[in-house]
Amino acid sequence: MIPGPLALLEVGASAGLTLYPDRYSYRYDGGEPLHPSTGPSTVLLECTTNGRVPVPAELPTIVWRAGIDLEPLDVNDPRDAVWLETLVWPEQHERRERLRAAIAIARGHPPRLVRGDAIEALAALASEAPTDATLVVVASAVLVYLPAAERMRFVETVRALGVDWVSLEGVGGLPTVHAAIPDNGTPPGRFVLALNERPLAWTGPHGQTLDWF
Ligand SMILES: C[S@@+](CC[C@H](N)C(=O)[O-])C[C@H]1O[C@@H](n2cnc3c(N)ncnc32)[C@H](O)[C@@H]1O
């Protein structure tokens, strides 16, 4: 939905594995998979959709990627990789294999990760993005860790940058997004996908479902 080429800046990026949407394969509703230009990826992300989801016909072109985290993890540090594996429930073998495959992909091209706070470090890192690409700030499962007042300060910081931003947070995670969710009841355990504070869909917490508003 955002014209590329894209420069991706993720806050709360952890090891940066979500900075590689162009290197993973996707399958929506069990259909034909969508692959990177280089061919099928070792990571396949599956999603079940409902409603008028604008399922992509091709993957985005990403020309720059960087992340901020209070405690960035290094995909090339075996201890950090093991730590990430401990965050997957023991019986979820498929998730563990997918995590390992994503780490292997990121190891080939480690992302630029800055240690810092989502609000304080954002403007400086954003200024490094190439000006001939569309800068997109991504916040996924991170704003929940900010106190409520800080979340609005984050929103104002992103607005001041005048960039596009995508959020994927729990219900109530972002006050402005929450206020704009269509009043059709809140399904339990869902996250809200939003673009520039406009709610687009309920999602499974890991993006495994998309129910378009
Ligand atoms: C649940 S993880 C989400 C990781 C990734 N965004 C994803 O969606 O898979 C939350 C991450 O946010 C980071 N974090 C929490 N508060 C932060 C802050 N104020 N500034 C930057 N990073 C923060 C944590 O260190 C952690 O890596």
The ligand as an SDF file (V2000), in Angstrom:
LIG
                    3D

 27 29  0  0  0  0  0  0  0  0999 V2000
    8.0190   -8.2310   21.9500 C   0  0  0  0  0  0  0  0  0  0  0  0
    9.5420   -7.6300   21.2510 S   0  0  0  0  0  0  0  0  0  0  0  0
    9.0440   -7.2610   19.5910 C   0  0  0  0  0  0  0  0  0  0  0  0
   10.1380   -7.5280   18.6080 C   0  0  0  0  0  0  0  0  0  0  0  0
    9.7560   -7.2560   17.1390 C   0  0  0  0  0  0  0  0  0  0  0  0
    9.3580   -5.8700   16.9560 N   0  0  0  0  0  0  0  0  0  0  0  0
    8.6580   -8.1660   16.6810 C   0  0  0  0  0  0  0  0  0  0  0  0
    7.5460   -7.7000   16.4010 O   0  0  0  0  0  0  0  0  0  0  0  0
    8.8920   -9.3830   16.5930 O   0  0  0  0  0  0  0  0  0  0  0  0
    9.6860   -6.0030   21.9810 C   0  0  0  0  0  0  0  0  0  0  0  0
   11.0510   -5.3660   21.7740 C   0  0  0  0  0  0  0  0  0  0  0  0
   10.9620   -3.9780   22.1270 O   0  0  0  0  0  0  0  0  0  0  0  0
   12.1240   -3.5840   22.8130 C   0  0  0  0  0  0  0  0  0  0  0  0
   11.7880   -2.3610   23.5840 N   0  0  0  0  0  0  0  0  0  0  0  0
   10.9890   -2.2570   24.6690 C   0  0  0  0  0  0  0  0  0  0  0  0
   10.8850   -0.9590   25.0530 N   0  0  0  0  0  0  0  0  0  0  0  0
   11.6350   -0.2330   24.1860 C   0  0  0  0  0  0  0  0  0  0  0  0
   11.9360    1.1620   24.0620 C   0  0  0  0  0  0  0  0  0  0  0  0
   11.4460    2.0630   24.9090 N   0  0  0  0  0  0  0  0  0  0  0  0
   12.7350    1.5560   23.0520 N   0  0  0  0  0  0  0  0  0  0  0  0
   13.2570    0.6300   22.1730 C   0  0  0  0  0  0  0  0  0  0  0  0
   13.0130   -0.6960   22.2540 N   0  0  0  0  0  0  0  0  0  0  0  0
   12.2080   -1.1190   23.2500 C   0  0  0  0  0  0  0  0  0  0  0  0
   12.4830   -4.8180   23.6260 C   0  0  0  0  0  0  0  0  0  0  0  0
   13.8520   -4.7930   24.0120 O   0  0  0  0  0  0  0  0  0  0  0  0
   12.1440   -5.9540   22.6570 C   0  0  0  0  0  0  0  0  0  0  0  0
   13.2530   -6.2930   21.8390 O   0  0  0  0  0  0  0  0  0  0  0  0
  1  2  1  0
  2  3  1  0
  2 10  1  0
  3  4  1  0
  4  5  1  0
  5  6  1  0
  5  7  1  0
  7  8  2  0
  7  9  1  0
 10 11  1  0
 11 12  1  0
 11 26  1  0
 12 13  1  0
 13 14  1  0
 13 24  1  0
 14 15  1  0
 14 23  1  0
 15 16  2  0
 16 17  1  0
 17 18  1  0
 17 23  2  0
 18 19  1  0
 18 20  2  0
 20 21  1  0
 21 22  2  0
 22 23  1  0
 24 25  1  0
 24 26  1  0
 26 27  1  0
M  CHG  2   2   1   9  -1
M  END
$$$$
